[in-house]
Amino acid sequence: MNPESSNNNNQTNPRKRPLTEIYKEKPPLTLNCMVVAIDHNNLFYTVCSTCEKTLPDPSPNTHLPFCKYCNFKPVSSGSKRLFRVLVSIATEKKVIVVIMFDRAARVLFGCSADDFFDFAKTHPFAAASAGKALEGEMLKVTLSQPKNGNARNLRVVSVLPLRTGFQPVIETLRELYRARGGS
């Protein structure tokens, strides 16, 4: 085996890269973009209201989710929902899918995930309507690399609507359903 060719292979083989190169964090990136679409089928995830660790989705046979971080006891104070929204955004060069968690999503939705969930219970098409309301919205977003090694999407760290008359989604939907004669 030729030592030179072996050394050359280490430089081109991604498995042979030094750990410092693999785990080098890239700085957050701020850019202007437009919302192309949101995945309105799964806007939330459930967390323990005590420790805020992710809970499994409750099955139809169980009433209270169990939190393994709170000593495997049923969550006494309940659970709460947080936003986790997949968003397709268009920059001037490409369209990418990013993930927007609770803090950033609240800016666009104008309410907590629990409040939006309750609103959507009485208005079944609210999630799809939210996606339509956000389509074409111009935003300034700051994106960061995911901290979890299994994550595939860039994370939206902060979001700022660029339109002067921007109105949060919940306000838009309330006006829409009021105009249609709903509550």
SERO-4910 file (N, C-alpha, C, O; in steps of 0.05 Angstrom, whole numbers):
BEGIN
 pado doro    nc1    nc2    nc3   cac1   cac2   cac3    cc1    cc2    cc3    oc1    oc2    oc3
  Met    A     17    -23      0      0      0      0     18     25      0     37     26     16
  Asn    A     12     43    -17     27     68    -20     18     87      2     -5     94      3
  Pro    A     37     97     19     29    115     41     19    141     30      1    154     43
  Glu    A     29    151      7     19    176     -3    -10    174    -12    -26    192     -6
  Ser    A    -17    152    -25    -45    149    -34    -64    145    -10    -87    154    -10
  Ser    A    -54    132     11    -70    129     36    -75    156     49    -97    161     58
  Asn    A    -55    174     49    -58    200     61    -77    217     44    -93    232     55
  Asn    A    -75    214     18    -93    229      0   -122    220      4   -140    236      3
  Asn    A   -126    194      9   -153    184     14   -165    196     40   -189    200     41
  Asn    A   -148    201     60   -158    212     85   -169    240     80   -188    249     94
  Gln    A   -158    255     61   -167    282     56   -193    283     41   -208    302     44
  Thr    A   -198    263     25   -223    263      9   -245    248     22   -269    252     15
  Asn    A   -239    230     39   -259    214     53   -271    229     76   -256    235     95
  Pro    A   -297    236     76   -308    252     98   -307    238    125   -308    251    145
  Arg    A   -306    212    125   -304    197    151   -277    201    164   -274    197    188
  Lys    A   -257    209    149   -230    212    159   -224    241    167   -201    247    174
  Arg    A   -243    259    165   -238    287    172   -234    289    202   -246    274    218
  Pro    A   -217    308    211   -213    312    240   -239    321    253   -255    335    240
  Leu    A   -243    314    278   -267    321    292   -271    351    294   -294    361    293
  Thr    A   -249    366    297   -252    395    299   -264    407    273   -278    427    274
  Glu    A   -258    395    250   -269    404    225   -299    397    223   -315    413    213
  Ile    A   -306    373    232   -334    364    229   -352    380    247   -374    388    239
  Tyr    A   -344    386    271   -362    400    291   -357    430    292   -366    442    312
  Lys    A   -345    441    272   -341    470    272   -368    483    267   -382    478    248
  Glu    A   -375    501    286   -401    514    283   -399    538    265   -380    553    266
  Lys    A   -419    539    247   -420    562    229   -436    584    243   -454    579    258
  Pro    A   -428    609    238   -443    631    251   -471    634    240   -476    626    217
  Pro    A   -490    644    256   -517    648    246   -517    666    221   -500    684    218
  Leu    A   -536    661    203   -538    676    178   -564    691    178   -586    679    182
  Thr    A   -563    717    173   -587    734    171   -592    740    142   -574    749    128
  Leu    A   -617    736    133   -624    742    105   -653    750    102   -669    744    120
  Asn    A   -659    763     80   -687    769     74   -697    747     57   -683    736     40
  Cys    A   -723    740     61   -734    717     46   -764    721     44   -776    740     55
  Met    A   -777    703     29   -806    703     26   -816    675     34   -803    655     27
  Val    A   -838    674     48   -850    649     55   -863    637     30   -880    650     17
  Val    A   -856    613     23   -867    599      0   -891    582     10   -912    582     -2
  Ala    A   -887    567     32   -908    550     43   -900    541     71   -877    542     79
  Ile    A   -920    533     86   -915    520    112   -929    493    112   -949    489     99
  Asp    A   -917    475    127   -930    449    130   -950    452    153   -943    452    176
  His    A   -976    454    146   -997    459    165  -1007    433    178  -1025    435    195
  Asn    A   -997    410    170  -1007    385    181   -996    378    209  -1009    363    223
  Asn    A   -974    390    216   -962    383    242   -948    408    253   -924    411    250
  Leu    A   -963    426    265   -952    452    274   -942    451    303   -928    470    311
  Phe    A   -948    430    318   -943    430    347   -928    404    355   -928    384    341
  Tyr    A   -916    406    379   -908    383    393   -914    387    423   -917    410    431
  Thr    A   -916    366    438   -925    367    466   -902    365    484   -884    348    480
  Val    A   -901    382    505   -880    381    525   -893    379    553   -916    387    557
  Cys    A   -877    370    572   -886    370    600   -887    399    609   -868    414    604
  Ser    A   -908    407    622   -910    434    631   -892    440    655   -888    464    661
  Thr    A   -881    420    667   -863    424    690   -834    427    681   -822    447    687
  Cys    A   -824    408    665   -796    408    658   -792    416    628   -769    419    620
  Glu    A   -813    418    613   -812    425    584   -796    405    567   -786    413    546
  Lys    A   -795    381    575   -783    360    559   -804    349    540   -828    348    548
  Thr    A   -797    340    516   -816    330    497   -829    305    507   -816    287    518
  Leu    A   -855    304    503   -871    281    511   -880    266    485   -883    279    464
  Pro    A   -883    240    487   -894    226    464   -923    234    459   -937    241    478
  Asp    A   -931    233    434   -959    239    428   -976    218    443   -971    194    441
  Pro    A   -997    227    457  -1013    208    472  -1029    190    452  -1039    199    432
  Ser    A  -1029    165    459  -1045    146    443  -1074    148    451  -1080    159    473
  Pro    A  -1092    139    435  -1121    141    442  -1128    127    468  -1148    134    480
  Asn    A  -1112    107    476  -1119     91    500  -1108    104    526  -1117     96    548
  Thr    A  -1090    123    523  -1079    135    548  -1090    163    550  -1094    178    531
  His    A  -1095    171    575  -1106    198    580  -1085    218    586  -1085    240    574
  Leu    A  -1066    212    603  -1045    230    610  -1018    220    599  -1012    196    603
  Pro    A  -1003    237    586   -976    228    578   -958    225    602   -961    240    622
  Phe    A   -939    207    600   -920    203    622   -894    218    615   -885    216    592
  Cys    A   -882    232    634   -857    245    630   -835    229    644   -835    227    668
  Lys    A   -817    218    628   -796    202    639   -775    219    654   -759    208    669
  Tyr    A   -776    245    651   -757    263    664   -768    271    692   -753    280    709
  Cys    A   -794    269    696   -807    275    721   -813    249    736   -835    246    746
  Asn    A   -794    232    739   -796    207    753   -817    188    743   -830    174    759
  Phe    A   -823    188    718   -842    170    705   -870    173    717   -887    155    713
  Lys    A   -876    195    730   -902    199    741   -920    212    719   -909    226    702
  Pro    A   -946    208    721   -963    223    702   -958    253    707   -955    262    729
  Val    A   -959    267    686   -954    295    687   -977    308    703  -1000    311    693
  Ser    A   -972    315    728   -993    325    745  -1004    352    736  -1028    356    737
  Ser    A   -987    369    728   -997    396    720  -1004    396    690  -1010    417    679
  Gly    A  -1003    373    677  -1011    371    649   -988    375    630   -965    374    637
  Ser    A   -996    380    605   -976    385    584   -984    410    570  -1006    421    573
  Lys    A   -966    419    553   -972    442    536   -960    437    509   -942    421    505
  Arg    A   -970    452    490   -960    450    463   -941    473    457   -944    496    467
  Leu    A   -921    467    440   -903    488    430   -903    486    400   -908    464    389
  Phe    A   -898    508    386   -897    508    357   -871    494    348   -850    497    359
  Arg    A   -875    479    326   -852    468    310   -863    468    282   -878    450    274
  Val    A   -855    488    266   -867    492    240   -845    490    219   -825    503    220
  Leu    A   -850    472    199   -833    470    176   -842    491    156   -865    492    148
  Val    A   -823    507    147   -829    530    129   -810    529    105   -786    526    108
  Ser    A   -822    531     82   -806    534     57   -803    564     53   -822    578     51
  Ile    A   -777    573     50   -772    601     45   -756    603     20   -740    586     13
  Ala    A   -760    626      6   -745    631    -18   -726    655    -13   -735    676     -5
  Thr    A   -701    650    -18   -681    672    -17   -678    681    -46   -692    672    -64
  Glu    A   -660    699    -51   -656    708    -78   -643    686    -96   -643    689   -120
  Lys    A   -632    666    -83   -618    645    -99   -631    618    -99   -629    603   -118
  Lys    A   -646    611    -77   -658    584    -76   -681    583    -56   -685    601    -41
  Val    A   -695    560    -57   -716    555    -38   -706    533    -19   -695    513    -28
  Ile    A   -709    538      7   -699    519     27   -721    515     48   -739    532     52
  Val    A   -720    492     61   -739    486     82   -724    490    109   -702    480    113
  Val    A   -737    506    126   -726    512    152   -746    504    173   -770    499    167
  Ile    A   -737    502    198   -756    496    220   -757    519    239   -737    531    246
  Met    A   -781    526    247   -786    548    264   -799    538    290   -821    527    290
  Phe    A   -784    541    312   -794    532    338   -810    554    351   -814    576    340
  Asp    A   -819    549    375   -839    565    389   -833    595    390   -850    611    382
  Arg    A   -810    603    398   -804    632    402   -807    647    376   -819    669    375
  Ala    A   -796    636    355   -798    650    329   -826    648    317   -836    667    306
  Ala    A   -839    625    320   -865    621    308   -886    639    321   -905    648    308
  Arg    A   -883    645    347   -902    663    361   -902    690    349   -923    704    349
  Val    A   -880    699    337   -879    726    324   -899    726    301   -914    745    297
  Leu    A   -899    704    285   -916    703    261   -945    696    268   -964    707    256
  Phe    A   -949    678    287   -976    669    294   -990    688    314  -1014    690    314
  Gly    A   -975    703    330   -987    722    348  -1000    710    373  -1015    724    386
  Cys    A   -995    685    378  -1007    672    402   -990    647    408   -972    640    394
  Ser    A   -997    635    431   -983    610    438   -994    587    421  -1015    589    409
  Ala    A   -979    565    421   -988    541    406  -1014    530    418  -1031    521    403
  Asp    A  -1017    531    444  -1042    522    457  -1065    539    448  -1087    528    443
  Asp    A  -1062    565    447  -1083    583    439  -1091    577    410  -1115    577    403
  Phe    A  -1071    573    393  -1077    568    365  -1091    541    362  -1110    538    346
  Phe    A  -1082    521    377  -1095    495    377  -1124    497    385  -1142    485    372
  Asp    A  -1130    512    406  -1158    515    415  -1174    530    394  -1197    522    389
  Phe    A  -1163    550    381  -1176    564    359  -1182    544    336  -1204    545    324
  Ala    A  -1162    527    330  -1165    508    307  -1186    487    314  -1197    475    295
  Lys    A  -1191    481    339  -1212    461    346  -1239    471    337  -1256    455    329
  Thr    A  -1244    497    340  -1270    508    332  -1271    516    303  -1292    521    291
  His    A  -1247    519    290  -1245    526    262  -1226    506    248  -1202    511    247
  Pro    A  -1237    485    238  -1221    462    229  -1201    469    207  -1181    455    204
  Phe    A  -1205    489    191  -1187    495    169  -1168    518    177  -1155    530    159
  Ala    A  -1165    524    203  -1148    546    212  -1119    542    205  -1105    561    197
  Ala    A  -1109    517    208  -1081    512    202  -1075    517    172  -1054    529    165
  Ala    A  -1092    506    155  -1088    510    126  -1091    540    119  -1076    550    102
  Ser    A  -1110    554    132  -1113    582    127  -1089    598    137  -1082    618    124
  Ala    A  -1077    589    158  -1053    603    168  -1031    601    147  -1016    620    143
  Gly    A  -1028    577    135  -1008    574    114  -1013    593     91   -995    605     80
  Lys    A  -1038    595     83  -1046    613     61  -1040    642     68  -1031    658     52
  Ala    A  -1046    649     93  -1042    677    102  -1012    684    102  -1006    708     98
  Leu    A   -995    665    108   -966    671    109   -953    669     82   -931    680     78
  Glu    A   -965    656     62   -953    654     36   -947    682     24   -964    699     24
  Gly    A   -923    685     15   -915    710      3   -905    731     22   -896    753     14
  Glu    A   -907    725     48   -898    745     69   -868    748     67   -853    729     67
  Met    A   -859    773     67   -830    779     67   -820    780     95   -832    794    112
  Leu    A   -798    766    101   -787    765    128   -757    769    128   -744    765    107
  Lys    A   -747    778    150   -718    778    155   -714    757    176   -724    759    199
  Val    A   -699    736    169   -695    714    188   -666    710    194   -649    716    177
  Thr    A   -661    701    218   -634    692    225   -635    662    228   -651    651    243
  Leu    A   -617    648    213   -617    619    212   -591    609    226   -570    622    224
  Ser    A   -594    587    240   -570    574    252   -571    545    246   -591    533    238
  Gln    A   -548    533    248   -545    504    244   -560    490    267   -560    500    289
  Pro    A   -571    466    262   -584    451    283   -564    442    304   -541    435    297
  Lys    A   -572    441    329   -554    432    350   -555    402    353   -536    390    363
  Asn    A   -576    390    343   -579    361    345   -566    349    320   -572    358    297
  Gly    A   -549    329    323   -536    317    300   -555    303    281   -547    299    258
  Asn    A   -578    295    289   -597    282    272   -615    301    256   -628    293    237
  Ala    A   -615    327    264   -633    346    251   -623    352    222   -599    352    217
  Arg    A   -643    356    205   -636    361    177   -640    390    168   -627    399    149
  Asn    A   -657    405    182   -664    432    173   -650    454    189   -645    450    213
  Leu    A   -644    476    176   -634    499    190   -656    509    209   -680    506    203
  Arg    A   -648    521    231   -668    531    250   -671    562    247   -651    576    243
  Val    A   -695    571    250   -700    600    250   -697    609    279   -712    602    296
  Val    A   -676    625    283   -671    635    310   -687    660    316   -697    663    338
  Ser    A   -690    677    296   -706    701    300   -720    707    273   -709    700    252
  Val    A   -742    721    275   -757    728    251   -769    756    255   -778    764    276
  Leu    A   -768    772    233   -779    799    233   -795    803    208   -783    803    186
  Pro    A   -821    806    210   -837    812    186   -828    839    174   -824    858    189
  Leu    A   -826    840    147   -816    865    135   -839    883    125   -834    906    120
  Arg    A   -863    872    122   -885    888    113   -895    906    135   -898    898    158
  Thr    A   -899    932    129   -907    952    148   -933    944    162   -936    947    186
  Gly    A   -953    935    146   -979    928    158   -982    900    166  -1004    889    167
  Phe    A   -959    886    173   -961    858    180   -980    855    204   -979    870    223
  Gln    A   -996    834    202  -1015    827    223  -1010    798    230  -1008    782    212
  Pro    A  -1007    790    256  -1003    762    262  -1026    745    251  -1048    754    248
  Val    A  -1019    720    246  -1038    701    234  -1064    699    250  -1086    698    238
  Ile    A  -1062    698    276  -1086    694    292  -1106    717    288  -1130    713    287
  Glu    A  -1095    742    285  -1112    765    280  -1125    763    253  -1149    769    250
  Thr    A  -1110    755    233  -1121    752    206  -1143    731    205  -1164    736    193
  Leu    A  -1139    709    219  -1159    688    219  -1184    696    235  -1206    689    227
  Arg    A  -1180    710    256  -1204    720    271  -1221    738    254  -1245    736    254
  Glu    A  -1208    756    239  -1223    774    221  -1236    758    199  -1259    763    192
  Leu    A  -1222    738    188  -1233    721    167  -1258    706    176  -1278    706    162
  Tyr    A  -1256    694    199  -1279    678    209  -1302    696    219  -1325    688    218
  Arg    A  -1295    720    229  -1317    739    236  -1332    748    212  -1356    750    212
  Ala    A  -1317    753    190  -1330    761    165  -1347    740    153  -1367    746    140
  Arg    A  -1340    715    158  -1356    692    148  -1379    685    167  -1395    667    161
  Gly    A  -1381    699    189  -1404    695    207  -1397    675    230  -1415    667    244
  Gly    A  -1371    668    232  -1363    650    254  -1356    665    279  -1358    690    279
  Ser    A  -1348    651    300  -1340    664    324  -1312    674    324  -1303    686    343
***
